[in-house]
Amino acid sequence: MRYPEARSVLLARGISPAYFSDSACRKVVAWVTAGKPEPAPDDVVAALQQLEDQFPFCPVNNAAEAISDIERLTGNFAEEHASVLWQAEARGENTTNSIRAPIEKGSARIEWDPVPIEDLGPAVPPDWLWTGFLAKQHITLFVGLWKCGKTTLVTHLLRDLKTGGGLIGTGAGGRKVLLVTEEGPTLWTRRRDDLGLSETVDVLIRPFMTKPDHAAWREFLEHLRALVIARGYDLVVFDTLSNLWPVMNENDAGEVGAALMPLRALSDAGPALMLIHHPRKGGGDEAQATRGSGALPGFVDVIMELGRYAKDDPYDRRRVLKTHSRFEESMPESVIELTDAGYLVVGDKIQVKQGDRAAVIAGILPEEGSGLTPEEVLDRWTTEPRPGLRSVETDLAAGASGGRWVKTGGGKRGDPFRFRRANGFDSRKPASLGARIESEPSAPAQTPAIKPMPEATDEGEWRAVV
């Protein structure tokens, strides 16, 4: 029996075969339907086990899944489903997603067994790798201008996911990452040596020599899913999406959607996905900065948009992250700053502007004498934009409360409040922006010999290099 006929027979009988994505899987389907309408469970177990040993893309992850598949094939699924799960749970096995849905190249995953909403289990918070930005089993779109620092931010994020701290704050370190990149090994060995990206980051460089078609893209994602299951990656990064996926016309919502749908099977395997993409010309507001069809930003769970904090100052290392998200943990806007220690979250724009004004005020206020009134401070203000008097009064009061400067006077006519710097306060702004940018030369680092990082071969070999 040919495979299409076998599949039609199985579906007509209400059976959902678990293994449609490989030629050997097709053999099992044909075997089940060729004169054996109800094969013995032992025979099916043997076939599934042989398939698992020979073809890692079709794993039987636990006994509950194998039994469930057997019952589908023998027509007893509806009657025995509950007892199968109870037996598996009693043995301490994982029963999550133990009911396999049909998967076939070129088609979507289909589940035709609705469940009551109360059976979905208790509400649990996302497993955040970077709170508000990256969550396991969810997809984040990261958009930023060319040469604005997207890869620099990602590189520091990889280091923070290993060590903890930095961008992820109190988040746990030791996270494993798979980086799928368009860039060659020269750049990534340099970043690795600068930031110590060993042990937790694997790299898959240029998996395609030419633009893949949708079939090759789906096959590649199946391969990544097998790697995730085998190696336990917490995050998979696509840098950049436009040079990896099969989409020829980014404005075609149908084509974009067809390329995105298979990503859900990859994220369902456990990792967070980060899709790095370029913005449209001229940018955009309200989650419309992404180049191409709105199907892309509409598909993902979190949108991160990276921009410069001071657009007219190329030496300012602060960046603004705007976020549009399905989760309440995502802050609408954050300012981060590249320091010698890496990227740090400074706060939102309001907090950063207050800090900038405080730095100017500290340079204006004297350390000796009676001090200056808010009006006198504003008269001496030389930077742009020039704040209003109310903002200066608020900043002076906050600085006095925090001990940065001393306040005297009664705050009334003839005796206004006056402010001066507190003794020992350093008015100079800390030089925290000295981290090396990638175009600057650096001394060669003393590191162990590196492993070669192969690119994709003509035969389509995809190897993630540790």
N, C-alpha and C positions, 0 to 999 in steps of 0.2 A: 504493500500500500504506500503510495506516495505521501510525502509529509503534509501537503495541503489537505488531502483527503482525510488523513489521520486526524489532523487538527479539527476538521469539520465534524468528524464522528464524535470526538471527545466533547466538543462544545455542545453538540446536539444532545448528548447524554447528560449535560449539566456538569461535566467534569472540567476542572481547571488545572491543566497540566502545569507543573512548576518549572519545566525546563524547555523553553522555546528558543534560547538565545545562542545555541551552539549546534553544529552539525551532529555531534554525538547525542545531544539532547533529542534531536529529531529521531535518532535511531530508537531511543527509549519510547518515544511516542508511538512510532510505528510498531515496535515490539508489543506494546500494550494492546494495540488495536488489531493486530494481525492474528485473528483466530482465537484470541484469549480475552473475551469480553470481561471476565472477572478473574484475573490472574491471582495465583496464591500470594499472600503477603510475603512469604519468605522469598519468592522469586523477585518480587518488586524490591525488597530490601537489598538483595544481592545486586540487582541492576543499579539501584541508586548508589550503593557503596562503590561499585566499580566506576560509575560516572564521577563520583566525588574524587576518587583517587587519581583519575586520569585528566580531569578537566576542572581546574580550580575556579573557573568562572561560574560553575554551577554547584556551589557547596551545599551540603546538608549541615546546617550549623548546629543542630541538636536533635535529640531523639524525638522531641515533641513535633518538630517539623517533619521528620521522616515518617512518623506514624500518621500525621495529618495527611501527608501526600499519599501514603498507602491507602488510607480510607477514601480519599478522593477517587483514586483509581479503581477501587473495588466497589464504589457506589454506596459506601456506608458512612459517608462523611457527616450527613445531617444527624444521624442517630448517635454516632460515637464521638462527636466533637467535644462535648463537655467532659466526658470521662478521659479523653486523651489529654486535655489540658490539666485536669486534676491530677492525673498520674504523673505528668511531667513536673508540675509544681511540687508534688510530694517528694520527688527526687531532687528538688532544688535546682531544676533547669530553668533557663530563660525561655519564657513563652511569648515574649514580645514579637509581634509580626510572624507568629508561627504558622499562620494560614497563608500559604503562598498564593499569590494572584498570578494570572498568566502574564508572561513577559515574552515578547517577540520582537525581533529586529524590525524597526520601522513602525512600531505601534506603541501606544501609550500603555502604562500600567493601568489595569482595570480591576476594580474591586466592586463586585455586584452584591455583596452581602451587607446591607445596612445594619447598624446596631443602634439601640436606644442611646440617646445622648448621655443619659446618666451612667451608662456602662463605659464611658470613655475614661473613667477613673478620676482621681482628685486633681485639682489644678496645681501645677508645679511651676515655679519660676524657670526661666531659661537658664541653661548652664553657660554662663558668660565667660568667655576668654578675656574679653575687654568690655567692661560693663557699658551697655548702651550701644556698642558698635559691632561686636562679634560674638555670636552665640552658637553653640554646637547644635547641629541639625537645622541650621537656618542659613540664609544666603544674604550676604552684604555686597552692595555695589559701591565701589570706591571710585569717585570721579574727581579729576583735578586737571588743571591746565598743564600743557606740556612744559617740562623742565621747572615745574613749580615745587617739586620735592616729593612726589608720590612714592617713588622707589626709596628715597632716603627715609621717609617715614616708615615704610614697610620694613626696611632693614632694621631700624631701631626697634620696631615692634617685635620682630623675630627674636632679637636679643632679649627684650623684656619678657617675652613668653618663655624664654629659657631661664632667666634669672629672677623674675618677679620684679616689681617696682616699676619706675618710669611711667610709661603710658598706662599700664594696666593697674597701677596703684598697688592695692593690697591683694590683687589677684595672684593665684598660685602660679609658680614657675614650673619648669620641667615639661612644658607642652611640646609635643612633636608636630612638626610642620612639613608639609610637602609643597614645594614651590615649583610651579610649572611656568617657565619663563621663556620669553623671546630673546633674552640677552645671552651672550656667550659667556664662557667660563672666566675670561679675563676680568670682567667687572665683578663677578660674584666671588672669585677668590680674593680679590682686594677687599671687598666688603666683609667677607668672612674673617680675614686677618685683622681688619681694623676693629671689629666688634666681637670677635670670638664666637662666631656662629657655628661652632662644632657640636657634635653629639645629638642635637635635637632637630636639625634641619636637613632634609634631603632635597636634592635639586633634580628636576627633569628639564633638560635644556632642549628647546626647539624640537618638540615631538613630531612636527610635520615639516617636510622639506618644501612642500607646496601647499596651497590652500586645500584643506580636506573637504570632502563632500559630507553630507549628513550621515551616511552610513559609516564612514570612517570615524566621524566625530562620536557617534553612539558607541562604536566599538572601543574607542579610546576611553570614554567615560566608564564603560564596563571594566576596562583594565584598571583605571584609577580606583574604582570601587573595590576590586579585589585587593589592591595594594592597601587601601584604607583598612579593610578587614584584617589583612595579614599583619600589618605593621602598627596599627593603632594610631593613625594620624589624628590630631585634634583639629587641625586647620589645613585646608588646601587653598593655595593662592594661585589665581590665573593672572599672569602679568605679561602682556595685556590681553584682554578678552578678544579684541578685534583682530589680533594676529594669531589667534588659536582656533576660534570657532569657524564653522563653515559658511557663515552668512555672507552673501555677496552684496545684498542691498539692505543696509541697516535701516532704511526707512520702510521696509516691507514688514508690517506687523506679523503677518503669517509666517514668514521665513524666520524672523527673530524668535517668535514663540515656539516654533518647531525645534530650534536649536537649544532653547532654554529648558524645555520640559524634561529632557533626560537628566538634567542636573539634580532634580528632586531625588532620584534614586541614589545619587551619590551622597547628597546631604543626609538622606534617611539612614545611610550606613553609619552616621555618627558625627562627622566633622562639621565644623563651620566652613563655609565657602566664602572667599573674598574674590570678587570679580573686579579687576582694575580696568577702567575704561576712560576714554577721552571725552571732554565736553564738546558741546556744539559750539560753532563759531559765534562769538558774541555772548556766550553764557546764557543764563536764564535764571529766573526766580521760581520759588515754590516747587522744588524738585524737578524743574524742567531744564537743568543744565546738561543732562546726558545727551550725547550725540545719538541721532537716529530715532527709531520708533519709540513711542512711549510704552511699548510692550515690555521693554527691558526694565525701566524703573518700576513699572507696575507689577512685575513678576517677583521682585526681590522683597525681603523682609525689612532691610535697613538700607537707606541711601546715605552715604557719606560724601559730602562735597568739600573739597579742599581748595582754599584760596589764600592769597596773601593778606596779612593784617594791614600792612602799610604798602599799598600798591605802588606808591611813588618812591619807595625806599628799597632798592635791591639788596641792601645789606641787613635789613631787618629780618631776623630769623624766626619771627612769630608767624604762625599760620592759623587760619580760622577753619574750623570744621563745623559745617552746617549738617544737621541730621534730620532726616524724615524717616519715620519708623512706625512699625506696628506695635512697638513696645513703649510703655510709659517710662521705662528706665533710661531711654535715650534722651539726652539733653538736646534741645533745639540748636544750640550753638555753644561751641567751646573754643577757647584760644589755647594753642599749645606753643611751646618755645623750645628751640633747639639750643641746648647748653652743652658745656663740655662733658657733662654726665649723661647726655642723651636728651630725648624729648621729655618735657614735663608739661602737665596740664596746668595752665596759669589760672583759668577761670573763664567767665563769659566776657563779652566785649565791655560791658559796663564796669566790671571789676578791673579789667586791664586799663581802661581809660582813667579810672581813679588812681591806679598805680602810676600811670604816666604823669598825671597832674601832680601827684605827691612828690615824684622825683624832681619836677620843675620847681615846686614850692620849696623843697629842701635846698635847692641851689640858690634860691632868692633870699631866704630868711637868714638873718645874721645869727651868730652864735653868742654875741655879746650885746649889751645895751638893752634898751627898753623893748626892742622888737618892732614889728610892722603890723599895721592894721590890714584887714582883707583888701580894702581899697588900694593901699600902698603896694601890696603884693601884686594886685592885678595891674597897676601902673607899670610895674617892672617886668611884666610878662613879655617875653620876646618870641616865643615859639607859636606856631600855628598848628591847629586852630586855637584861637583864643577863647578860653572858657567864660561863662557868665559869672557874675559876682556871687550868686547863690551857690554855684558849684564850688567856688574857692572857699566860701565860708564853711560849707559842709566838709570839705577836705581838711581845712585847718582844725575844725572841731574834732574830726576823727583822729587826726594825727596827734593832737594834744591828749586825747583820751588814751591813745596807744603809747604815749611816752616818747613820741618822736620829736616833739617840740614842746616848749613851755608856753602856757597862756597866762597873761596878766591882764589887769584892768577889770572894770565892772560891767562893761558892755552897755553903757548908757552915754548920753550926750555929755561931752567933756571928759569922759573916761572910757573910751572904746576898748574892746578887746585888742590886745597886741600879742604877737607870737614871735618866738625866736627858737632856733634849734637847741635841742637839749645837749648838754655837754657830752662829748664823746660820740655824738651821732655822726656817721659818715654820710655826707650829702652826695657823694659820688655814686652814680648808678653802677651796680656790680657788672663787671665785664663778663657776662654769661653767654655771649654769643660767639665764642671762639672755636666752636666745633668745626672741624675741617669739612669743606664741601668737596664733592667728588672731583672737581676739576683742578684742585690744588695738588701739587706734588707732595709726597710723603716719603720718609725713610723706609727702606724695606724692613718688614717685620721678621723676627726670628721665629719661624714656625716649623713644625714637622713637615716632611714631604707630603704633598697633597695627592689625593687620588685623582686620576683622570676623570673628566666629566664628559662622557660621550654624548654626541648629539644623535638624533634619530637616524637610523640607517635606511637605505632604500627599501629594505624588507619590512619597515614599519616597526622595528624593535623599540620598545619604550622601556627604558630602565631609569629608575630613580636612584641617584647616586648619593650615598651618605657622605 
